[in-house]
Amino acid sequence: MEFNATLEQFLKYQLALEQEQPARLLYPAMAADTYDSFLH
């Protein structure tokens, strides 16, 4: 899955989770090279 599509899916899921279970935290899982390329 492309990074942008993955990010969009994560954000939608996070929004739904905030509405249903606001105390829960959502952590994305990704490969280290993806983290290094896009987020670090």
C-alpha positions, 0 to 999 in steps of 0.5 A: 500500500502506498504511504499516503493511502496508509496514512489516510487509513490510519487517520480514519481509524484513529478518528473512529477510535477516538469516538468509540474509545477516547482513552485508547492510543493508536500506534502505527507500525512500520518498517524502520526504512519507512520511518527513516524516509518519511518521519525522521 
